[in-house]
Every structure is written in structure tokens, then in C-alpha cells.
Amino acid sequence: MDKKFVSIIIPCRNEERFLAKCLDSIISQDYPKENLEVFVVDGASEDKTREIANNYAVKNNFIRVLFNPRKTTPVSMNIGIKESKGEIIIKMDCHAEYQNDYISKCVANLQKYGADNVGGILKTLPSSNTPIAKSIALSLSSFFGAGNSYFRTGVKEAQEADTVSFGCYKREVFDKIGLYNENLARSQDMELNLRLKKAGGKIMLCPDIIATYYPKDNLKDFFLHNFQDGIWSIYPIKFTKFPFRARHYIPLAFVATVIFSFFFNWSAFVFISIIYFFADIHFSQKSSKEGGDSELLLPLIAVFPARHFGYGLGSIWGLIKIILKV
């Protein structure tokens, strides 16, 4: 399988903090470099991202830098796919580092399971050494923070999934179902994988494929990131034929219920608030214990609501945008 030619596409914009570590982990892969090409697709970065990418391209002839004036991830992916020649196409994220057998395991599992797309487990680590950054990382590995996103919480055995992070696709997938939907600034992976499943494709989540992911490291950016994710869990309905899975709408239902009860049923609002407060404390205690640091309890109590209410408020705004046709 190491004779399969693999194209890696890394969409990025303003990623000077993370790009070098990401590329270093790709360079250290055990997959034969003669059967590998890497496209760093820069979305008009305003920092040193392009400079860093160019320096790596000069030193490594299998790395190329492409330019995306439209900035968004799906456009970058489509630019890379059109330029690529691989039998297998892997999307990689700048905010991650990859175990040195990551590509080999992706390629092997595609064949082993007869899959159209495979992905692995994200081990989420803090982006900086602060209590908030550590708490954010822990929250994204918790059921309370990630729900049944098993690529975050982990699985013991390979299983079929409706979507995976950093997908590894057979090239023929894009010939069959088309490229990424360029209307979607986010959620483009979920939408693509939903199309793939509707077309009878097979997606596998494999625990032996492992990447390390670095999320936002402060509460403000974390909240805004979740707010944008919330928007793009709802807004794609404007552009796509199929809605996402029910779990993506739970924060919308929860936050909408909280807001409605606040204005129209105060006793229900108090009841919901008490239940959520105790749930927050319970899972914060559990996560701080699993993280081996009791001092993270208070930051976690703030981080989980930032996750839930950021996503839920974003979902409400996405719904408003659809109704207002903006």
C-alpha cells in the first residue's frame, strides 16, 4: 500500500503559530516521500504563514504552496484537489500534529475496511500552559463538551461513522459526489461526508490513526469559535439538500429553551438553570480529576458554558440569517 500516491492538502490562514509543527510532523512520516505530495493552500494570510510555508517548500521538493484569494477552507480544499495527482487525498489541519505512521495507517485502513473515507482519533492538548487553555482541551475530550463525537472522546475498535476529522479519501469519491461546497465557510466536512453516505459510501473511524489537536487557548476566542460553529450547523440548510445529524441541533434547542423560559416561564428557567449548574459542576469535577489537576475545576465551570452557549447562540443566529435571507 505504500506505493499508493498520496496527496495531502493543508488549508490555512494566519497559522504562523502552528504551521511549522504541523509540517515537521508530516516530514517525519514513515510513508515514502517519493509517493507523497503536500499542498499548503494559503488563504491570503496576513501573518508569516506564507513565508513559513515557502521556506519548507524550498527545502522539501514534495511540498508546494498554493494561493487562495477567497480565503475559505472549502475553496482551499478544491484548489488542492484540482492540483493534486494522488490516488488518495488527505485533508490535514494546521492546528494538529500527526504520529509518524499517520499516513501509512490511513492508507492501510482504506484498503482493510474497503472504505471511501477513514479518519482517526484527536488527542486534544492545550495550546498554551494556562489553566483556561488546559480546561478547553479537557472540555473537548469530555462527553459533556463533545457529545457523541467519538473522534474526540475515543473508540476502542474501528467503527463506521457519519463523519470523521481530517478525512482520508479515495480520489474517486470526488469524481462521484463532487468537490467541497464552497458556500460553506465551515461545516464543509460534515456536508461532504453526508453526501458521501447518501451516495452509499463507507466512512470508518479507526483508533490506530492518531493526531494531536491544539484548540483555542482563551475563553473569548473559544466562545467565538463555538459561536461560528453554531452558525454553520444551521446556516448550511440554505445551501444544501440535507440537514445535519440531530446532535448538531441540541445546543440550539437547549439555548432557545433557556431564553424562552427566561421571558415566559420563570419557574422553568430556574429549574433548567439549576439542573445545568449541577451538571456543569459534575462534569467539571470529573474532567479536572481526569486531567489530574483540581485547580482546573473553576476554569472548567466557565469553559463548558462557553462551549454550549456559544454554539447554541450561534445556531440561533444562523437560523435568523436564514429567515432574514442574509
C-alpha positions, 0 to 999 in steps of 0.5 A: 500500500505504500506505493499508493500516491498520496496527496495531502492538502493543508488549508490555512490562514494566519497559522504562523503559530502552528504551521511549522509543527504541523509540517515537521510532523508530516516530514517525519512520516514513515510513508515514502516521500517519493509517493507523497505530495503536500499542498499548503493552500494559503488563504491570503494570510496576513501573518508569516504563514506564507513565508513559513510555508515557502521556506519548507517548500524550498527545502522539501521538493514534495511540498508546494504552496498554493494561493487562495484569494477567497480565503475559505477552507472549502475553496482551499480544499478544491484548489488542492484537489484540482492540483493534486495527482494522488490516488488518495487525498488527505485533508490535514489541519494546521492546528494538529500534529500527526504520529509518524505512521499517520499516513501509512495507517490511513492508507492501510485502513482504506484498503482493510475496511474497503472504505471511501473515507477513514479518519482517526482519533484527536488527542486534544492538548492545550495550546498554551500552559494556562489553566483556561487553555488546559480546561478547553482541551479537557472540555473537548475530550469530555462527553459533556463538551463533545457529545457523541463525537467519538473522534474526540472522546475515543473508540476502542475498535474501528467503527463506521461513522457519519463523519470523521476529522481530517478525512482520508479519501479515495480520489474517486469519491470526488469524481462521484459526489463532487468537490467541497461546497464552497458556500460553506465557510465551515461545516464543509466536512460534515456536508461532504461526508453526508453526501458521501453516505447518501451516495452509499459510501463507507466512512470508518473511524479507526483508533490506530490513526492518531493526531494531536489537536491544539484548540483555542487557548482563551475563553473569548476566542473559544466562545467565538469559535463555538459561536461560528460553529453554531452558525454553520450547523444551521446556516448550511440548510440554505445551501444544501439538500440535507440537514445535519445529524440531530446532535448538531441541533441540541445546543440550539434547542437547549439555548432557545429553551433557556431564553424562552423560559427566561421571558415566559416561564420563570419557574422553568428557567430556574429549574433548567438553570439549576439542573445545568449548574449541577451538571456543569459542576459534575462534569467539571469535577470529573474532567479536572480529576481526569486531567489530574489537576483540581485547580482546573475545576473553576476554569472548567465551570466557565469553559463548558458554558462557553462551549454550549452557549456559544454554539447554541447562540450561534445556531440561533443566529444562523437560523435568523440569517436564514429567515432574514435571507442574509 
